[in-house]
Amino acid sequence: MRILLIEDDTVLGTAVRDQIAADGQSVDWVSRLDAAADAMAVAAYDLILLDLMLPDGLGIGFLKTLRSRGDVTPVIILTALDQISDRIAGLNAGADDYLVKPFDLTELSARIGSVARRYSGNPNPIITHGALDIDLASRSVHKNGKAVQLTAREWALFDAFLARPGQLLSKTQLEDKLYAFGAEIESNTIEVHVSRLRKKLGADVIHTERGMGYRLGTS
């Protein structure tokens, strides 16, 4: 996934950014609402992490504006405002989830995964794909009953295919899911990760459409 983090607290922002990166996901971090609008104008995000109190305005207003123009990007609010009325206001404005600071970073990862699964149309964390048994919540894969160890980046790439079964994903789209703005990406990075996934999960798990991209193989 490509995630937009809107947070002006440097310490928390760094911790959240590092947690998302450790999960193998792409994250762009901005500290102002105007910068968030600029980022969304040039990139497609799978999820937004939104602080409510920002230097140039309130996150609730930003969220309401998104929803009023039909933007359905999932939003998780991250805030120190812990009153029930604040939570209700956030959810009524269109938020998909709400985390009160301070929060556990592993819980954040779980909330991100849960919201992403709901938007992909399959809230069930357990998937069977051919010889593979996949637990999206624990990020674990078993092949013919035996555990398969994937790196964070390999998992993130595999998860991108699982979220879009049968859909063709270009190399550029996959890079966007895995890497933030400004990241240095080797020209063959996606090919290397796909090759490793095939070796671990099976040669037919990902199909190549020459000159176009890749898609999840049929189960």
N, C-alpha and C positions, 0 to 999 in steps of 0.2 A: 504493500500500500504506500501511497504518497500522502503524507500527513502535513497539515499546516498547523504549527504551534503559534498561538498569539498570546504572549506572556511577557510582561515587563520586568518581572523579578529575575535578576541574572542568575542567582544561585539555583532557584527552582527550575528556570528555563534550561540551564545547563544539565541538570539532573534528568529532566524529562527528555530532552534531546538525546542524551547518551543512552537512556533506557530504550527509547524507540530504535535508535541505531543498533543497539546490542540485539534487539529482536530481529534485525535484518531489514527493517523498513526504512523508507526514505522520509526525511523530515526537513522542512524549511521552517526556520524560527524567525519571527518578527516580533517587535515589541510595541507596535502601534497599529491602530485600526487602518490608517491610510496606507501603511505598508502592506497590510493584509489584503486590502482591496487591490493594490498593485500586483501582488503575487497571484491572486486569483484571476486577474485579467490575462495572465500569460501561462498559467499552469492549471491542469485539472487535478483536483485533490479528491482523495477517497474519504477523508475525514478531517474535521477541524477540531482542535483543542483550544478552547476559548476562555480566557480570563475575563472577568466582568468589569474590573476597575483598571482602566488603561489611561496613559497620559493624555490621549486626545479624545477620550469619550468613554461611554459605557458599552460593554459587550452586548448587553440586552438589545440596545438600539441597533447594533450591527447585525445581530441575529434576526431581529424582526425585519430588517431591510432585506436580508437574504431570502427569507421565507416569502416576503411580499412580492418578490419578483420571480418566484417559482423555483428558487434554488433549493434542491433537496439533499445537498451534501450533508452527511451525518455530522452532528455537532455534540461534543461532550464539553460541558462547562467545568472549568477548574476555578474555584474561588474560595476566598476566606469567609464569604457571607454564608453563615450557617443557619439562619432562621428558616423555619418551614415556609414562611411567606416568600423568601428569596428563592427557594427551590421551586415552589409552585410557579412563581413568575418566570423562572428560566424555562421550565418545562412547557408552560403555556405559550411562551414565545417561540417554541419550536425546537428546543434542545432534545436530544435523544437520551442523554444521561447527564448526571450531575455529581461531581466529586468535590468534597470540601477539603480545603487545605488545613493541616498537612495530611497527605495521603501516602499510602504505601505504593511504591513504584510498580511492584508486581501486580497489585490490584488494578492499577491503571492499564497495564498490558492486558489483563483479563477483560476489563471493560471495553477496551478498544476492539479486542477480538469478538466479544459478544455483539457489539453494535455492528461491526462489519459483517458478521454472519447474518444478522437480521436483514440487512440491506441486500445481501446477496440472494435472499429468498430461501435460505436454508438455516434456520436457527439451531438445528440439531448439530452438535459438535462432532458426532460420529459419522464417518463416511466410509463406505466400502467401494473400492474402485479396482475391479479385477481381483488380483491376488493381494491387494493392499488394503489394510485396515488403518484408517486415519482418524486420529483424535485431534480435532482442531483446537480444543481448549488446552490440552497439554502439549500440543505441537509434537506429537509422536506418531511414528509410522511403523507398522509391522507388515512384513512381507511373508506370506505363508506361515504366519505365526511367529516369525522371528523379528526382533526389533532392528530397525534400520536407523543409523545415526546420521542426521543431517546437520550441516552447519547452519547458523542463523540465516545466512544469505541464501543457501540452498532451500531452506524452508520457505523463506519469503517468496522466492521465485516459484516454487511448487504451489504455494498458497494462491499466488496470482492466477495460476492456471485453474486451480480447483474452484475459485470464485467465478470463473467464466468458462464453464465446460462447453467445449465445442467452438468457442469463439477464437478467431485468429487474432493473435497479439503480435504486433511488430516488434522488432528489436528496440526501437526508440521508446515504445510504450513500456516495455519491460525495464529498460534503463530508468525511466521516469519513476517506476514503482519502487526501485531499489536504491536510487541515488538522489541526493539533494542537489540544489543549485550549486554550481561551482566545483562539484566533486570531479576528480580526475578519473576517467573511465577508459580502460584499455579497449581498443577496437574489437577485441575478441572476447570480452568479459562474459557476455551473455552466452556465447557459444560454449565457453569453458564450463559454466555452471550447468547448462543443459546437458552437456556430455557427462558430467559427474552425476547428475540426477538419473540419467539413463543407466549408468553403470550400477547405481545403487538400487534403483527401483524397477528397472526393466527397460529393454531397448525400445519398446513401443509406448512407453508412458507419455512421451512428448513427440509429436510429429512435426517435421519440418516442411513448410511450404516454401520451396526454393524462391528466393528473391522477395518473399512477402513477410514471413515470420514463422511463428510456431503456434500450435494448438494442443490441448490435452488430448491424448489418445483415447479411443473408445475403450470402455471397461470390458 
